[in-house]
Amino acid sequence: MIRAALLDRDGTINVEREYLCDPADVELLPNAATGLRRLRALGYGLIVISNQSGVARGYFTMADVAAVNARLTALLREGGVTLDGIYVCPHAPDAGCACRKPAPGLIQQAAREHGFDARASVMIGDKAIDIETGRRIGARTVLVRTGYGREFEARGDVRADHVADDLLDAANILAAPMSESTARARG
């Protein structure tokens, strides 16, 4: 794997549910599996990078996170998608850890374990923190309008390389050659 699609989980792949901890509540967003299959066809590895501060807050346990991730994985598999990895930060926002987005710790770990170049990759998510994470590692960024994405787009304070309706739209945007203006903006 040379490059990866680094994906936020909640609001990007599955329906946003605040502090999701019950596997029965996992629901894929429309076009999520199709978009992920398209990204895989484009040569991207598929890595989920997720902040789960509900663990530190005592709302649920890492076992609950693992159960939710197992359900997500099963639903994606039914849709013809296999993830290469899921990486989770269980810390609170004020913990100062190196793994909580926008810190690059989990991406660096994933890159070591899966052998991809973070700068050749793309970060896709529905929040400003996802876009900031991508910027910090030098990756292309895509804000999806699912989850909280429309809200962040409307505020106008998120500087993503691209804005997409969902994961399929993101994959289609990434399939097109990088525009000259985007290349200049990133350069």
N, C-alpha and C positions, 0 to 999 in steps of 0.2 A: 504494500500500500504506500503510495507516494503522497497522496493528499487525502484529506478526510473532510466530510461534512460534520462539523461539530454542532450538535443540536441541543437546544434547550428542550426539556421534556414537557412540562405543564404549559398549555396554551400554544404550544408549537406542534407537538405530535398528538397529544391527547387533549381533550376538553379540560379547560382550566376549572379546577375545583379547589377552593382555598384549603390548604393543608390536607391534600389528598392522602388518605391513609387506608382506605378500604378498597381492596382489589375489585370488588363488585361495582365500584364507581368509575372504573377506568373505561373511557370511551374514546376511541380514535376520532380525531377530527376528520371531516370529509377531505378526501384527496391525500390524506397523510401517507397511507401505504403506497398509493400510486406515485406520489412525489418521491418517496424514499427509494422505490424501485428505479425510478428515472435517475436519481442521483447515483445509485449504484451502477447503472448502465453507463453513466458519464465517467465512471472510474473513481468515484469517491468512496472511501470507507465510511461507515456510519457509526459515529461515536456520540453518545448522549452525555452531556455535562449538565448536572442538575444541582442547584442549591436546595437543600431540604432542612431549613432551620427549625422546622417543627420538631425535629429530634432534640435539638438543644433546648427548645422551649418546653419539652416534656409532653407535647401533643400526641406523639407516636414514637415508635422505636425504629431502630435500623432493621429489625425483622419485618416491621410493617412496610418500610420502604422497599425491602427485598421482595415482599409479596406483591406490592403494586408493580414493581419492575418486572416480576415474573408474569403477571397478567398482561402488562403492556407487550412484553416479548411474545407471549402466546398469540395475542391479537394480531400483532405484526406478522408473525409466522403464518397465520391463516391468510394474510394478505400477500404472502409471497416475499416477505422481507425478513432478513436476518441482520441483527445489529452486531457490530464488531465489539462493542463494549459499552457499558454504562458506568459512569463515574459520578459519585455523589459526595457533596460536602454536607455534613450534618451539623455544622457549627452555626452559631448565632451571628448576625450581621456585625456585631461589635467585637467578635472574638479575635480579630486580627490574624486569622490563619492564612496560609499561603494557598489554600485550595478553594476558598469561596470566590465565585465569580464576583468581581472582574479580575481577581488575582489569577495568574496563569498556572497554578500548581497542578490542578487536575489535567489540564491539557498537556502540560509537560510530561506528566506521568503517562498519559495515554500515548503520546508521541514516542516515548521510550519503549513502551510495551508493544506498540503496533507498527512502529517504524515509519511514521508519516512526517512530513515537513509541515509544521504549523503555518508557515508563511505561504505555502502553496495551497492551503486549505481555505475553508469558508466557515464562518460562524453564523448560524441561523437561529433566530429567536424572536420572541414577542415583546421583549423589554429592553429598555435602555442599557441595563447591565450586561445583556448579551452582546449588544453592539460594542460596548466599551471593552468587553473581554476580547472580542475579535480584533479591535483596533490595537490593543496592547500586545497581541501576539503577531501583528502584521498580516492578518488574514483578511480576505474579502469578507464583507458583512452583508447580511440580508435581514431586514426587519419584516416579519410576516404580520399581516393584519389580523390574524387569529388571536385568541387570548386577549392580552392587553395591547396588542400591536396597534390597533386603530387609535386607541387612546394616546399612546406615545407619539404616533404619527401626527395626530391633531395638535398636540402640544408644540410640535415643531422643533424640539430640542434634541432630537436623535439624528445623528449624522451617519446613517447607514449608506453603504455603497449602492444598495438597491432596496426597494420596498416591493413586496410581493403579497398577493392575496392569501396564499397558503403555500404549503410545501411543494405542490405540483407547479404552481406558478414560479416559485423560487428555482426549482430545477430547470424549468424552461428558460428562465432568465440566464441561469448559469450555463446553459447549453449554447447560448448565443455568444459570439465572440465579444470579448470585453471592448466596450466602446472606447473610442479615443479619449473622450472627456473623463470617463471613469478611470482610465489608465493614468491620465494627468493628475486627477484628484488624489489618487493613491500614491503617485510617484513622489 
